[in-house]
Amino acid sequence: MQITIQQLQQISNWITNQKITDFDSFGRKDKKHLFYDIQCEMTDHIASNIEDLMQSENESFSEAFELVKQKWKATELQKLELAKEKVLRSKYTKLYFSAFKKMLFSPYLLYVFLIGIVLFKLLMIDEFWFFQVKFVVSISCLLFGLGLILVNMYQTEKINGKQNRFLLNGISFRIIAVLTGLNAVITNFAFNFFVEPMNSFNAESYDFYTNSIKLSVLLTLMICNVVIVYFVIHRTLKSDLKKYVISYSN
């Protein structure tokens, strides 16, 4: 037994009005509606559940709908959205590492070596350049990452506006923030662990050559990271969101 268009609309209205627990940008607990793509998926899923109950248990639409409502409470809907979010995050994380691996086995590796050599030459000029190159590259990558987060937030809002917000709207900037932020944390740790700090006590005996090699490698990896995040992750997120809008507009 199939449900009618009016009954399907009733299911859709119920899903649209459901709210789950969420946390805002400042970590404060809040309530929010499900993302539009989750709403659409759940409407189809619940409609299928109701049809099965109406056919197998000989229930009326109202009775079957009430039974399904008990199954899909707010906590269960929240678990579903979190599971979908985990899948999306995993998809783009795998894409990031795949792009990094592909870069190492492609002609682009030549550009990576050239960047590393240029940085090494600059670091070896003198003490002033050693500190300045490290500072400029590190801050530039950090600012680029922060700027990319803002650009991504603006573009995702521009693509489909305030209405029909998709799960990808909610997590795309977070994916970029994690990839750029994690890189900053790991690189900073590597700086402290692998590169010997220079101070007044070791200035005369400081091994510029070895530490310049280490530092140039780390700075090159930082640059490669922001390049991959922009040209692969950011552009793919933007493209995928456009596909979402087209798919759910039909």
Summary of the structure (lengths in Angstrom):
residues: 250
radius of gyration: 25.5
end to end distance: 25.7
largest distance: 88.7
contacts: 714
relative contact order: 0.11
helix: 78%
strand: 4%
